[in-house]
């Protein structure tokens, strides 16, 4: 996709060699939802129909089960199709738990960033050609030039950025930029993005065009007033929705880093296991032996996942946030619920994003397919926190009532929990 949201990579850390064994990012067969759709399209089992100025967009969203209500609009020229992007013609992004889809008005292609359980972020294009049959093409080197860095946990992943933007759509990099997650204060979010809905009295960088005065940057006042109608800013007819919902943006910001942390843990665990196999072979140890030093290599990635999953550093909301579309209701309806009707997808939006602060991506295939040692360590640490055995300052933000509620929801909705979780009822 592109720098504003998406996730490609260039040169990863030396200790995360994604091009070689055991990752083989460039040559391994992808198993993500877009790869699955590509097979169906190539074999003519799925026929994508073109529709108006959006081309294949609506058909693709339906095929991938991506809701139209997830639409968010970015007007900074931070895509390879940047020449077509401006505040009058923003780029639209749509997403679900596993796929991100980018649409540029009059653009040459639809852009895809998908979550592969083994590879992390995988990228595709679908040419919007006037003639011919649709063809989804996986892209590697060109996309990875922007989407492997410390901002993506040094794995092929995903990225949301906030950048002051001129009226012509050019990012003002000299004025500073931010990588945005649920940990970011609202005052640093959404530069270069449209934001519809309300953040109450909380200011942010969305909906603002930065003007350069006398050669100096003037970032201008931060937006606080609600913007519910984009029709005065742009022609919304070429888009599937007139919204760039603030709640959708906040969910997007949470999940891109969560995806990256899971992918990073996957990579690091595979490398540690490969190292263990080589050591065992060299020293004649039984196959599958895990030394203490190797076991410690699973602890850091697991701890990062648990802390981010439990929102321990989430930026606090000081006023109520309200979306402008049906995204919040549609998102919440997708989640599993316990016997009391509770779900990890239920929103709070008054003091924090979710009512029960534990990431819904714990249900994702990427999490489920983590190598056993790091997944086991993640479950153990999560259990220690939720049962109150870990009372360290790092997790002090999660109250006993919150921990108990999350524990109960997971016990009722997550089938693969270790047996010791069941014994803690």
Buried (B, 14 or more C-beta within 10 A) or exposed (E): BBBBBBBBBEEBBEEBBBEEEBBBBEEBEBBBBBBBBBEBBEEEEBEBEBEEEBBBBBBBBEBBEBBBBBBBBBBBBBBBBBEBBBBEBBBBBBBBBBBBBBBBBEBEBBBBBBBBBBBBBBBBBBBBBEEEEBEBEBBBEEBBEBBBBEBBBBBBBBBBBBBBBBEEBBBBEEBEBBBBBBBBBBBBBBBBBBBBBBBBEBBBBBBBBBEBEEEEBEBEEBBBEBBEEBEEBBEBEBBBBBBBBBBBBBBBBBBBBBBBBBBBBBBBBBBBBBBBBEBBEEEEBEEEEBBEEBEEBBBBBBBBBBBBBBBBEBBEBEBBBBBBBBBBEBBBEBBBBBEEEBBBBBBBBEEBBBBBBBBBBBBBBBBBBBBEBBBBBBBBBBBBBBBBEBEEEBBEBBEEEBBEBBBBBBBEBBEEBEEEBEEEE
